[in-house]
Amino acid sequence: MSKFTTALTPARPVRRMLRRLGVLCGLLVLPTAVLAYADLLPESLDLFGIDLQESPDLPHVARQIAIGAPLKIVAFGSSSTEGIGASSPANAYPARLQIDLRKTLRGINVSVVNRGIGGEHVDDMLARLDRDVIAAEPQLVIWQTGSNDPLRGVSIAHFREATVAAIRRIRDAGIDVVLMEPQWCPKLEATPGASRFLEAVRSIGDELDVPVIRRADLMHGWVREGKLTTKQLFASDGLHMADRGYALLAEAAARSILADAGSVQTPEAVAE
């Protein structure tokens, strides 16, 4: 992944390296076969440099980009996806993400469908998973989750179990998944147990090899780097992001998606 992505947790690169080493060890125990078929191995397979080519984290997205086919994304979640705090739906992160991806992937018809409903916790979202996500037949779902669950008394064990089961259902339908963790804000930080849901989203991503957009880290970084002030980051309710925050979130999500789709060649822009 690129240095710009926020999707990696520390353990994921280690696990990938172990997978590569496993492939290497399997080849080394059969030296005769390796030598006999060395000319047939792809040039990108650098056995002793451990530079084995890996498949992208978002294979369905990667395929669409590689062949120049339409790319459909469902933004699934609660109020941060719906765009509460934004001045208009056009300034919610899904709408901005569509613009950013279309600019980068010129010639590809990118559509981002907003399926965010404010106030929902994991069970509310699972009740509409088939209708709003799977039935839409996207190549990717970005699932923003974990913000309302501590506010509504959902147990961390149930949240984990339900989220893992849903991710597996989405993948079984041939859809890539990216998770988006809860936001950073003083009001949420003051909620008992809220940090456990953020940690759960990250650990689920690590366990299932699902990219995670680390929104809390991003938000801290924007303020620290002077991209905007805390006042500019939040809407008047002090809980949701305002326009500038949603714009930065969309930019980060676009970078993460493209990095997790791997090193694919985008087609030349077509004349309109």
C-alpha positions as CSV (number, residue, x, y, z in Angstrom):
1,M,0.0,0.0,0.0
2,S,1.0,3.6,-0.5
3,K,2.3,5.8,2.3
4,F,-0.9,7.8,2.0
5,T,-3.3,5.0,3.0
6,T,-4.9,5.0,6.4
7,A,-6.1,1.4,6.0
8,L,-3.3,-0.7,7.4
9,T,-3.1,-1.9,10.9
10,P,0.5,-2.8,12.2
11,A,-0.1,-6.5,12.1
12,R,-1.3,-6.7,8.5
13,P,2.1,-6.1,6.8
14,V,3.6,-8.8,9.1
15,R,1.0,-11.3,8.1
16,R,1.5,-10.6,4.5
17,M,5.2,-11.1,4.8
18,L,4.6,-14.4,6.5
19,R,2.4,-15.5,3.6
20,R,5.2,-14.6,1.2
21,L,7.7,-16.5,3.2
22,G,5.4,-19.5,3.2
23,V,5.3,-19.4,-0.6
24,L,9.1,-19.1,-0.7
25,C,9.6,-22.0,1.7
26,G,7.3,-24.2,-0.4
27,L,9.4,-23.5,-3.4
28,L,12.7,-24.0,-1.7
29,V,11.8,-27.5,-0.6
30,L,11.4,-28.4,-4.2
31,P,14.6,-27.0,-5.7
32,T,14.6,-29.3,-8.7
33,A,11.1,-28.2,-9.7
34,V,12.0,-24.5,-9.2
35,L,15.0,-24.8,-11.4
36,A,13.2,-26.7,-14.1
37,Y,10.4,-24.2,-14.3
38,A,12.3,-21.0,-13.5
39,D,11.8,-19.7,-17.0
40,L,8.1,-19.9,-16.6
41,L,7.9,-17.8,-13.4
42,P,6.8,-14.2,-13.8
43,E,9.4,-11.6,-13.8
44,S,7.8,-9.9,-10.7
45,L,8.5,-13.0,-8.6
46,D,11.7,-12.1,-6.8
47,L,12.3,-15.2,-4.7
48,F,15.3,-14.3,-2.7
49,G,14.4,-10.6,-2.3
50,I,11.0,-11.7,-0.9
51,D,9.4,-9.3,-3.4
52,L,6.5,-11.7,-4.3
53,Q,3.7,-10.0,-6.1
54,E,0.5,-9.9,-4.0
55,S,-3.1,-9.7,-4.9
56,P,-4.8,-6.4,-4.0
57,D,-7.0,-6.0,-0.9
58,L,-9.8,-4.8,-3.1
59,P,-9.8,-7.2,-6.1
60,H,-13.2,-6.3,-7.5
61,V,-12.3,-2.6,-7.5
62,A,-8.9,-3.4,-9.0
63,R,-10.6,-5.4,-11.8
64,Q,-13.0,-2.6,-12.7
65,I,-10.2,-0.1,-12.8
66,A,-7.9,-2.3,-14.9
67,I,-10.5,-2.9,-17.6
68,G,-12.0,0.6,-17.5
69,A,-15.4,-0.7,-16.4
70,P,-17.9,1.3,-14.3
71,L,-17.1,1.3,-10.6
72,K,-20.0,1.3,-8.1
73,I,-19.5,2.0,-4.4
74,V,-22.0,2.0,-1.6
75,A,-21.3,4.2,1.3
76,F,-23.0,2.5,4.2
77,G,-23.3,3.8,7.7
78,S,-25.0,6.3,10.0
79,S,-25.0,10.1,10.3
80,S,-21.4,10.6,9.2
81,T,-22.2,8.9,5.9
82,E,-25.6,10.5,5.6
83,G,-23.8,13.9,5.9
84,I,-25.2,15.3,9.1
85,G,-23.3,18.5,9.8
86,A,-22.6,19.2,6.1
87,S,-24.2,22.3,4.5
88,S,-25.8,20.2,1.8
89,P,-25.9,16.6,0.6
90,A,-23.3,17.6,-2.1
91,N,-20.8,18.3,0.7
92,A,-21.2,14.9,2.5
93,Y,-18.2,12.6,2.1
94,P,-19.8,10.1,-0.3
95,A,-20.6,12.9,-2.8
96,R,-17.1,14.4,-2.5
97,L,-15.6,10.9,-2.8
98,Q,-17.3,10.4,-6.1
99,I,-15.9,13.7,-7.4
100,D,-12.4,12.8,-6.2
101,L,-12.4,9.3,-7.7
102,R,-13.8,10.6,-11.1
103,K,-11.0,13.1,-11.2
104,T,-8.3,10.5,-10.6
105,L,-9.9,7.6,-12.6
106,R,-10.6,9.6,-15.8
107,G,-12.6,7.7,-18.3
108,I,-14.2,5.4,-15.6
109,N,-17.8,6.0,-14.6
110,V,-17.5,6.0,-10.8
111,S,-20.7,6.2,-8.8
112,V,-20.9,6.5,-5.0
113,V,-24.4,5.7,-3.6
114,N,-25.1,7.2,-0.1
115,R,-26.8,4.7,2.1
116,G,-26.2,6.5,5.4
117,I,-29.0,6.9,8.0
118,G,-28.3,8.9,11.1
119,G,-28.5,7.3,14.6
120,E,-28.2,3.7,13.5
121,H,-26.2,1.1,15.3
122,V,-25.0,-2.3,14.0
123,D,-28.4,-4.1,14.2
124,D,-30.2,-1.3,12.5
125,M,-27.7,-1.4,9.6
126,L,-27.8,-5.2,9.4
127,A,-31.6,-5.0,9.0
128,R,-31.1,-3.2,5.7
129,L,-27.9,-4.8,4.6
130,D,-29.5,-6.9,1.8
131,R,-31.7,-4.1,0.5
132,D,-29.2,-1.2,0.7
133,V,-25.9,-3.0,0.0
134,I,-26.1,-6.4,-1.5
135,A,-29.1,-5.7,-3.8
136,A,-27.3,-2.7,-5.2
137,E,-24.5,-5.0,-6.6
138,P,-21.6,-2.6,-6.0
139,Q,-17.9,-3.6,-6.3
140,L,-17.2,-2.0,-3.0
141,V,-19.0,-1.0,0.3
142,I,-17.4,1.4,2.7
143,W,-19.0,0.6,6.0
144,Q,-18.8,3.4,8.6
145,T,-19.7,1.9,11.9
146,G,-19.2,1.9,15.7
147,S,-20.2,5.5,16.6
148,N,-23.7,5.0,17.8
149,D,-23.3,1.6,19.4
150,P,-21.8,2.8,22.7
151,L,-24.4,5.6,22.9
152,R,-27.2,3.0,22.6
153,G,-25.9,0.3,24.9
154,V,-24.8,-2.3,22.4
155,S,-22.4,-4.8,23.9
156,I,-18.9,-4.9,22.4
157,A,-19.2,-8.7,22.0
158,H,-22.4,-8.4,20.0
159,F,-21.0,-5.6,17.9
160,R,-18.0,-7.8,17.0
161,E,-20.0,-10.9,16.2
162,A,-22.6,-9.0,14.1
163,T,-20.0,-7.0,12.2
164,V,-17.8,-10.1,11.4
165,A,-20.9,-12.0,10.2
166,A,-22.0,-9.1,8.0
167,I,-18.6,-8.7,6.4
168,R,-18.6,-12.3,5.5
169,R,-22.0,-12.0,3.9
170,I,-20.9,-9.0,1.9
171,R,-17.8,-10.8,0.7
172,D,-19.7,-13.9,-0.2
173,A,-21.8,-11.7,-2.5
174,G,-18.7,-10.7,-4.4
175,I,-18.3,-7.3,-2.9
176,D,-15.1,-5.7,-1.5
177,V,-15.3,-4.2,2.0
178,V,-13.6,-1.2,3.6
179,L,-14.4,-0.3,7.2
180,M,-14.4,3.3,8.5
181,E,-13.9,3.6,12.2
182,P,-15.8,6.1,14.5
183,Q,-14.8,9.7,14.5
184,W,-12.8,11.6,17.1
185,C,-14.8,14.2,19.0
186,P,-14.8,15.3,22.6
187,K,-18.5,14.2,23.1
188,L,-17.8,10.7,21.9
189,E,-14.6,10.4,23.9
190,A,-16.6,11.2,27.0
191,T,-19.0,8.2,26.4
192,P,-18.0,5.2,28.5
193,G,-16.6,2.4,26.4
194,A,-16.6,4.3,23.1
195,S,-12.9,3.7,22.6
196,R,-13.5,-0.1,22.7
197,F,-15.7,0.1,19.5
198,L,-12.9,2.0,17.7
199,E,-10.4,-0.7,18.7
200,A,-12.9,-3.4,17.7
201,V,-13.3,-2.0,14.2
202,R,-9.5,-1.9,13.8
203,S,-9.0,-5.5,15.2
204,I,-11.8,-6.8,13.0
205,G,-10.1,-5.3,10.0
206,D,-6.8,-6.9,11.0
207,E,-8.4,-10.3,11.6
208,L,-10.3,-10.4,8.3
209,D,-7.8,-8.5,6.2
210,V,-10.3,-5.7,5.6
211,P,-8.8,-2.2,5.1
212,V,-9.8,0.3,7.8
213,I,-10.0,4.0,7.3
214,R,-8.6,5.3,10.6
215,R,-10.8,8.4,10.8
216,A,-9.9,9.3,14.4
217,D,-6.2,9.4,13.5
218,L,-7.0,11.4,10.4
219,M,-8.9,14.0,12.3
220,H,-6.2,14.4,14.9
221,G,-3.7,14.7,12.1
222,W,-5.6,17.4,10.2
223,V,-5.7,19.6,13.3
224,R,-2.1,18.9,14.2
225,E,-0.9,19.6,10.7
226,G,-2.8,22.9,10.5
227,K,-5.1,21.8,7.7
228,L,-8.0,23.2,9.7
229,T,-8.8,24.1,13.3
230,T,-10.9,22.1,15.7
231,K,-13.7,24.7,15.3
232,Q,-13.6,24.3,11.5
233,L,-13.5,20.5,11.7
234,F,-16.8,20.1,13.6
235,A,-20.3,21.3,12.9
236,S,-22.1,23.4,15.5
237,D,-23.3,20.3,17.4
238,G,-19.7,19.4,18.3
239,L,-20.3,15.8,17.2
240,H,-20.4,15.7,13.4
241,M,-17.9,17.0,10.9
242,A,-18.5,20.2,8.9
243,D,-17.9,20.6,5.1
244,R,-14.1,20.9,5.3
245,G,-13.8,17.8,7.4
246,Y,-15.9,15.8,5.1
247,A,-13.9,17.0,2.1
248,L,-10.6,15.9,3.7
249,L,-12.2,12.5,4.7
250,A,-13.3,12.0,1.1
251,E,-9.7,12.7,-0.1
252,A,-8.3,10.3,2.4
253,A,-10.8,7.6,1.4
254,A,-10.0,8.0,-2.3
255,R,-6.3,7.6,-1.6
256,S,-6.9,4.5,0.6
257,I,-9.2,2.9,-2.0
258,L,-6.8,3.3,-4.8
259,A,-3.9,2.1,-2.8
260,D,-5.8,-1.0,-1.6
261,A,-6.8,-1.7,-5.2
262,G,-3.1,-2.2,-5.9
263,S,-0.8,-1.0,-8.7
264,V,-3.2,-1.1,-11.6
265,Q,-2.9,0.7,-14.8
266,T,-5.8,3.1,-15.4
267,P,-7.1,3.3,-19.0
268,E,-6.6,6.4,-21.0
269,A,-9.3,9.0,-20.7
270,V,-12.0,8.7,-23.4
271,A,-13.3,11.7,-25.3
272,E,-16.7,12.8,-24.3
